[in-house]
Amino acid sequence: MSTIPTATVSRLVTYLRILGTLDEQGVTRTSSEHLAREAHVSAFQVRKDLAYFGRFGTRGAGYVVATLHDELMRILGLTRPWNVAIVGMGRLGEALADYPNLERYDFQLRAAFDVDRDKVGRTVGKLVVRHMSELPRVARDERLDIGLLTVPSDAAQDAADALGRAGVHGILNFAPTVIDPPDGTHVEPVDFLAGLKRVSFYIQQPPSRKQTA
Ligand code: NAD
């Protein structure tokens, strides 16, 4: 698994979204060319990404949308529920607790944590905010798999380490800082400001220069 490039995993998520849309539209077959156009990559790239996981589709006939969708769900580990906790119930943590699409892919929101005594005990959505000291017990009882880390940057490493010690092996880190993954965990950064800086880079040139580039 470790030989699969991160970019391939990202593109599989994109292909899954495209296949989901095709399925909703009642389209039953598709091709690497169509997936490539929608994902803004080459058809060769689509075939190469899928080839890491076996042979899908038939030469000339393309892919059955529902079958490839199910295969990608299996490859991405989305055919089982994942128990999710939010660590840091400030502005972002509260917004994520209200986000309705989490459970669409069976990400089950099970717990919320904070260190602020004023927040502990409050109900947010369907969760009661608990103190971080309860993390080991709750992680065991609720079989937590994934932590959404929404604490300030200077608290992120300690909170990630606490998640790792509690046996929570997946962390989605919203804090704009690099975290050393605790042993046996995978940390995925979601850096909103870095995204804005990339947007700034791409739109800074006046349109006339972009056309000649
Ligand atoms: P916030 O200050 O509103 O909330 C942070 C929460 O984390 C607080 O409730 C605080 O008590 C709690 N906390 C602090 N240390 C903790 C610890 N060790 N364990 C558990 N909880 C702890 O901040 P926010 O705006 O929600 O942002 C949270 C993180 O997400 C920050 O790193 C921020 O840079 C990042 N972020 C925020 C936004 C946004 O729109 N608010 C967007 C992108 C990224």
Boltz pocket constraint, residues with backbone or C-beta under 6 A from the ligand:
constraints:
  - pocket:
      binder: B
      contacts: [[A, 87], [A, 88], [A, 89], [A, 90], [A, 91], [A, 92], [A, 93], [A, 113], [A, 114], [A, 115], [A, 116], [A, 119], [A, 132], [A, 149], [A, 150], [A, 151], [A, 152], [A, 153], [A, 155], [A, 158], [A, 159], [A, 174], [A, 175], [A, 176], [A, 190], [A, 192], [A, 193]]
      max_distance: 6.0
